[in-house]
Amino acid sequence: MAQIAEIIKYEGDNSTFIWKHPCKDFNSLTQLIVHESQEAIFFMNGQALDMFGAGRYTLETQNIPKIGKVLNRTTGDQTPFHCEVYFINKTEQMSIKWGTDSKVTYVEPTYGFPIAIGASGEMSLRAEDSRKLLLKLVGTENFLGQQKLVSFFRAFLMTRVKTYMAQYMKNNAVSIFEIDEHLTAFSESLHTQLKPDFADYGISLERFFVTQVVKPDGDRQYEKFKELHFRQYADIAEAKLRQQTDLIYAQTEAQKVIIDSQAQATKRAQEGYTYAQERGFDVAQTVAANEAVGQFTNMGVGLGTMAGVGGVVGGVVGNAVNGAMNAAAETPAPASAAPADDMAAFKAKVEKLTVMKDAGLITEDEFKTMKTQLLASIM
């Protein structure tokens, strides 16, 4: 006579998806214990019958209505019955490794050469529909762990992953040399496409990660384009660096000019003159140093004429011209020059007057008056 189980409970480990209880004979006094994140299903004659969630149960007829109906049991019937009990672990099973068993070929979009690549990563699964999972995957197995589950899904998973991977690379024009930058988006895309495939078996694909794309390192053609690709990037990076360096240098020089200008403006403000007046100082010094300035005495140019310049410049120019005039007065007058020499001297004086006018040292009217006086002196 078969031994009647008094207590039925899960005795598998955490990596097991489905565990079958070794006893198959029970009666209405048998106790069923189902832990949190588990479900228990009674299986009889190829059918998944009564299912229990977390809790403690006595297998009385009212608790197993589907079995009771199959066995035509009545309430209070303590006759032993024979069936199988499967426990489904519904906790998320994490860090399950996966990898393509062969490489998929696609045309590299940047350089247009065919390339074979593979991929590997991790995923996490959770039993979602216990009945569907039990009917589709268990069969005569006493338990279904991670390794058996991955082994079962390997063929379909590899086919799907390689197909979806090739589609993603093509549709998004992803260069093999930049694929590592797309691993997150790549993983999310594959996860979205694979979820319905797992759901058909009552399993939820909780997470799916592509952690590595296997490239054809060592392949002659691949290495050639790899070198070309990264050399181009190096050239671009160098050009950008050079451009940034030139820009920084130009900005630095411009800043220096601004600082110098501000310093000069501050100095002028403190000493009480403008940029135009400063230029006037330079012209006045040039004029005063020229020996021809003394000859302005012949055309009546003196301190009175310079009064029109005004302010600091007027004083400076006046002193310079006055000094030149005094020096000229002490110098004996030269002998009369030939007409050609007079004309050359006239042109030189007019040019100097023009310089003084352009520098703002004399007005237009004063320039005309002095020019007329010069012209009269040689007539």
C-alpha positions in Angstrom: 0.0 0.0 0.0 1.4 3.4 -0.9 2.3 5.7 1.9 0.0 8.7 2.3 1.8 12.0 2.6 0.9 13.9 5.7 2.5 17.2 4.7 3.3 18.6 1.2 5.7 21.5 1.0 8.4 22.9 -1.3 11.8 21.4 -0.8 13.7 22.8 -3.8 16.3 25.7 -3.9 15.9 29.3 -5.0 17.3 28.7 -8.5 14.5 26.2 -9.3 11.5 27.3 -11.3 9.4 24.2 -11.0 9.8 21.4 -8.4 7.7 18.2 -8.3 6.9 16.7 -4.9 8.1 13.1 -4.7 4.9 11.8 -3.1 1.8 11.1 -5.2 -0.7 9.7 -2.8 -2.8 11.9 -0.5 -6.1 12.0 1.4 -8.4 14.6 2.9 -6.2 14.9 6.0 -3.0 15.8 4.1 -1.7 19.3 4.8 -0.4 21.5 1.9 2.0 24.4 2.7 2.7 27.0 0.1 5.3 29.7 0.8 5.2 33.3 -0.3 6.1 33.8 -4.0 5.0 30.2 -4.7 2.1 28.4 -6.2 1.2 24.7 -6.1 -0.7 22.9 -8.9 -2.3 19.5 -8.7 -1.7 17.6 -11.9 -3.8 14.6 -12.9 -4.4 12.7 -16.1 -2.5 15.3 -18.1 -4.5 18.1 -16.7 -3.5 21.0 -14.5 -6.3 21.0 -11.9 -6.5 22.9 -8.6 -4.0 25.6 -7.9 -3.1 27.1 -4.6 -1.4 30.4 -3.6 0.6 31.1 -0.4 -1.0 29.5 2.7 -1.7 26.3 4.6 -4.4 24.0 3.3 -6.1 20.7 4.3 -6.9 18.7 1.1 -10.6 18.4 1.9 -13.0 18.0 -1.0 -14.1 21.7 -0.8 -10.4 22.8 -1.3 -9.9 20.6 -4.3 -13.1 21.0 -6.3 -11.5 20.1 -9.6 -9.9 16.9 -8.3 -13.2 16.1 -6.5 -15.1 16.5 -9.7 -12.7 14.2 -11.6 -12.8 11.6 -8.9 -16.5 12.1 -8.2 -15.7 12.7 -4.6 -18.3 13.8 -2.0 -17.7 16.0 1.0 -16.0 14.2 3.8 -14.7 11.4 1.6 -11.4 10.3 3.0 -10.5 7.9 0.3 -6.8 8.3 -0.8 -6.3 9.7 -4.2 -3.3 9.6 -6.6 -2.0 12.8 -8.4 1.2 14.9 -8.9 1.9 18.2 -7.1 4.2 20.8 -8.7 5.5 23.8 -6.9 6.2 26.9 -9.1 8.8 29.3 -7.7 7.7 32.8 -8.8 10.6 34.8 -7.5 12.8 36.6 -10.0 15.7 34.5 -11.1 18.6 36.9 -11.8 22.0 36.9 -13.4 21.2 34.1 -15.9 23.9 34.1 -18.5 23.2 34.0 -22.3 25.4 34.2 -25.4 25.1 33.6 -29.1 26.4 30.3 -30.3 27.5 31.7 -33.6 28.0 35.1 -35.2 25.6 37.1 -37.3 26.7 38.9 -40.4 25.6 42.4 -41.4 27.0 45.1 -43.6 28.9 47.8 -41.6 27.0 51.0 -42.5 30.0 53.5 -42.3 32.4 51.7 -44.6 30.1 49.2 -46.3 32.0 45.9 -45.6 30.4 42.7 -44.3 31.2 41.8 -40.7 30.3 38.9 -38.4 29.6 39.7 -34.8 28.3 37.9 -31.7 26.9 39.0 -28.4 26.6 37.9 -24.7 25.0 39.1 -21.5 22.7 38.4 -18.7 18.9 38.2 -18.1 16.4 37.6 -15.3 13.3 35.5 -15.6 10.2 35.0 -13.5 7.4 32.4 -13.7 4.3 34.4 -14.5 1.6 32.0 -15.7 2.1 28.8 -13.7 -0.4 26.7 -15.7 1.1 27.7 -19.1 4.6 27.1 -17.9 3.7 23.7 -16.4 1.9 22.5 -19.5 4.5 23.7 -22.0 7.7 22.9 -20.3 7.6 20.3 -17.6 6.5 17.1 -19.3 7.9 14.2 -17.2 10.6 16.3 -15.5 10.7 16.4 -11.7 12.1 19.9 -11.6 13.0 22.7 -13.9 16.1 24.8 -12.9 17.9 27.7 -14.5 20.3 25.5 -16.5 17.5 23.3 -17.9 15.4 26.4 -18.7 18.2 28.1 -20.5 19.0 24.9 -22.3 15.4 24.6 -23.4 15.3 28.2 -24.6 18.8 28.2 -26.2 17.8 27.4 -29.8 14.9 29.8 -29.9 16.8 32.5 -27.9 19.8 32.4 -30.2 17.7 32.6 -33.3 15.7 35.5 -32.0 18.7 37.4 -30.6 20.7 37.2 -33.8 17.7 38.2 -35.9 16.8 41.2 -33.7 20.5 42.2 -33.4 21.0 42.3 -37.2 17.8 44.3 -37.6 18.8 46.8 -34.9 22.2 47.4 -36.4 20.8 47.9 -39.8 17.8 50.1 -38.9 19.9 52.3 -36.7 23.0 52.4 -39.0 25.2 51.5 -36.0 28.9 51.4 -36.8 30.7 48.4 -35.3 33.3 50.8 -34.0 30.7 52.6 -32.0 28.5 49.7 -30.8 29.7 49.9 -27.2 28.1 53.4 -27.0 24.7 51.8 -27.9 24.7 48.9 -25.5 21.9 50.4 -23.3 19.6 51.1 -26.2 20.6 47.8 -27.8 19.6 45.9 -24.6 16.3 47.8 -24.3 15.4 47.0 -27.9 16.1 43.3 -27.6 14.3 43.2 -24.3 11.2 44.7 -25.8 11.2 42.3 -28.8 12.0 39.1 -26.7 9.3 39.6 -24.0 6.4 38.2 -26.1 8.5 35.2 -27.0 9.0 34.3 -23.4 5.4 35.1 -22.4 4.2 32.4 -24.8 5.7 29.9 -22.3 4.3 31.6 -19.2 7.6 33.3 -18.3 8.2 37.0 -17.8 11.5 38.4 -19.2 12.1 40.9 -16.4 15.5 42.1 -17.6 17.7 41.6 -20.6 21.2 43.0 -20.9 23.8 42.9 -23.7 27.1 43.3 -21.9 29.4 42.6 -24.8 29.4 42.6 -28.5 31.9 40.1 -29.9 33.9 41.7 -32.7 36.1 39.9 -35.2 39.4 41.1 -33.7 42.3 39.9 -35.8 40.4 39.8 -39.0 42.5 41.6 -41.6 39.7 43.6 -43.2 38.2 44.6 -39.8 41.6 45.7 -38.5 42.2 47.8 -41.6 38.9 49.7 -41.3 39.4 50.0 -37.5 42.7 51.7 -38.0 41.2 54.1 -40.6 38.2 54.9 -38.4 40.2 55.8 -35.3 42.8 57.7 -37.3 40.1 59.9 -38.7 38.8 60.5 -35.2 42.3 61.4 -34.0 42.7 63.9 -36.8 39.3 65.5 -36.0 40.2 65.7 -32.3 43.6 67.3 -33.1 41.9 69.9 -35.4 39.4 70.7 -32.7 42.1 71.1 -30.1 44.1 73.3 -32.4 41.0 75.4 -33.1 40.3 75.8 -29.4 43.9 76.7 -28.7 43.9 79.4 -31.4 40.6 80.8 -30.1 42.0 81.0 -26.5 45.1 82.8 -27.8 43.0 85.3 -29.8 40.8 85.9 -26.8 43.8 86.4 -24.6 45.4 88.9 -27.0 42.1 90.8 -27.2 41.8 90.9 -23.5 45.3 92.3 -23.3 44.4 95.1 -25.7 41.3 95.9 -23.6 43.3 96.0 -20.4 46.0 98.3 -22.0 43.3 100.6 -23.4 41.6 100.8 -20.0 44.9 101.5 -18.4 45.7 104.3 -20.9 42.2 105.8 -20.5 42.6 105.8 -16.7 46.0 107.5 -17.0 44.6 110.2 -19.3 41.7 110.8 -17.0 44.1 111.2 -14.0 46.4 113.6 -15.9 43.6 115.6 -17.6 43.9 115.0 -21.3 42.3 113.0 -24.1 43.7 110.6 -26.8 43.5 113.4 -29.4 45.5 115.7 -27.1 48.1 113.0 -26.6 48.5 112.6 -30.3 48.9 116.4 -30.4 51.8 116.2 -28.0 53.6 113.9 -30.4 53.0 116.2 -33.4 54.1 119.2 -31.5 57.3 117.6 -30.4 58.0 116.6 -34.0 57.3 120.1 -35.3 59.4 121.7 -32.5 62.4 119.5 -33.3 62.3 120.3 -37.0 64.6 123.2 -37.9 62.2 124.6 -40.4 59.7 125.5 -37.6 61.8 128.5 -36.8 61.1 129.9 -40.2 57.4 130.3 -39.2 58.5 133.6 -37.8 58.7 134.9 -41.4 55.0 134.3 -41.8 53.9 135.8 -38.4 53.3 132.5 -36.7 53.8 132.9 -33.0 52.2 132.1 -29.7 49.1 134.0 -30.7 48.4 131.6 -33.5 48.7 128.6 -31.2 46.2 130.0 -28.8 43.5 128.4 -30.9 44.8 125.0 -30.0 43.7 125.5 -26.4 44.3 123.8 -23.1 47.3 121.6 -22.4 48.1 121.1 -26.1 48.1 124.8 -26.8 50.6 125.4 -24.0 52.9 122.6 -25.1 52.8 123.6 -28.8 53.2 127.2 -28.0 56.3 126.6 -25.9 57.7 124.4 -28.5 57.1 126.8 -31.4 58.2 129.8 -29.3 61.5 128.1 -28.5 62.0 127.4 -32.1 61.2 131.0 -33.0 63.8 132.4 -30.5 66.4 130.0 -31.8 65.6 131.2 -35.4 65.9 134.9 -34.3 69.4 134.4 -32.9 70.5 132.7 -36.2 71.7 135.0 -39.0 69.4 135.1 -42.0 70.7 133.0 -44.8 71.5 134.5 -48.1 68.8 134.8 -50.7 68.1 131.4 -52.2 67.4 130.7 -55.8 63.8 130.6 -56.9 63.9 126.8 -57.1 65.1 126.6 -53.4 62.3 129.0 -52.4 59.7 126.8 -54.0 61.1 123.6 -52.3 61.1 125.4 -48.9 57.5 126.6 -49.5 56.3 123.0 -50.2 58.0 121.7 -47.1 56.4 124.4 -45.0 53.0 123.7 -46.4 53.4 120.0 -45.7 54.2 120.8 -42.1 51.2 123.1 -41.8 49.1 120.2 -43.2 50.4 117.9 -40.5 49.6 120.4 -37.8 46.1 120.9 -39.2 45.4 117.2 -39.4 46.6 116.8 -35.8 44.1 119.5 -34.7 46.8 121.9 -33.7 45.6 124.6 -36.0 42.2 125.3 -37.6 41.3 125.3 -41.3 41.2 129.1 -41.3 44.5 129.4 -39.6 46.0 126.9 -42.1 44.7 129.0 -45.0 46.0 132.3 -43.5 49.5 130.8 -42.9 49.6 129.3 -46.4 48.7 132.7 -47.8 51.5 134.4 -45.8 54.0 131.8 -47.0 53.0 132.3 -50.6 53.3 136.1 -50.2 56.8 135.7 -48.7 58.2 134.1 -51.8 56.5 136.4 -54.3 
